[in-house]
Amino acid sequence: QSGQTYFGNGVKGAMERETQLALFEKGVGYKKIPYIAIGGGKGGVGKTFVTYLLAKRLSQRGKVLVLDADMGLPDFYILSGVKPYRYLEDYFEGRATLDEITTEVDKNFYLISPRSGNDYLLSLDPKRAQELLNKLDEFIAGSYDYFLIDLGAGIHKINQLIFASVDYPVLVLNPNIMSIIDAYGVIKTVFQNYRRTYFYAVVNQVRDKGEYRKTVSVLDKSAKSFHKNIHVEGVGYIPYTPEVAQGEIPRKLYERADDILTNLLKGEYKKEEKGGFWSKIASLFGKK
């Protein structure tokens, strides 16, 4: 652990930090809701589309909040057909409340989005960021049943940390060798830096179930060749559907999303990390 403190300086600051972390790890005062991150390697594999499908179906089970975590080029609001009135930056700068930056997409389906082309958030003061993120944590636990994070492309530090810290890190990939290599790169990097060993995979644009199984098998074997303890569990696939390019979402895709959620949320998740998700994210603020 580093010697940095985010709640103050000296002994008092250290005690406050330990108290905060202990509360997070025990979940004191909070209900436990699933944190699901959808990511991958390079852009274009369908991460945002898969996030939308999963959120849409989860909204039939409870109240869902999606955070678009692509701080450079957020596009979830475009895909979902809404225009946020306020953005994540407005909350961090004190111009809006959490309720005001939350945009309703559909019944039981809500979105928080940053502004496009603005990645200044990581330059915020760590202590202030921690305070605001604590409130965000309380807001999510008090108002929602599911929390999804739509990650940006690439393996930036914040993507790695989110993927390593959530309950369900879901990799989206396509059934081609370059996409598999990109997904493998994410797994390898997150394992090297955070020792995460269990990942979930959704294969998008597959021709049949056999292609899906082969893609997951190749990814899992590749990951195991790097370290024997890494495991990739396939939780489902989205079939190749030309209608999507015309803005149509056939019912069969929602049915596939239902299958993915059934496989993903069955029983106990492979919990590897202790709590304190937002404390970990706050550790990145103020670093360049």
Salt bridges, closest charged atoms under 4 A:
GLU18 OE2 - ARG17 NE 3.92
ASP90 OD1 - ARG95 NH2 2.59
ASP90 OD1 - ARG115 NH2 3.10
GLU93 OE1 - ARG95 NH1 2.08
ASP106 OD2 - LYS56 NZ 2.15
GLU131 OE1 - ARG128 NH1 3.53
ASP145 OD1 - LYS31 NZ 3.44
ASP167 OD2 - LYS32 NZ 3.21
ASP167 OD1 - LYS271 NZ 3.00
ASP220 OD1 - LYS224 NZ 2.97
ASP220 OD1 - HIS231 ND1 3.63
GLU233 OE2 - LYS266 NZ 3.55
GLU255 OE2 - ARG251 NE 3.58
ASP258 OD2 - ARG57 NH2 2.80
ASP259 OD2 - ARG256 NH1 3.12
GLU272 OE2 - ARG196 NE 3.51
GLU273 OE1 - LYS280 NZ 3.42
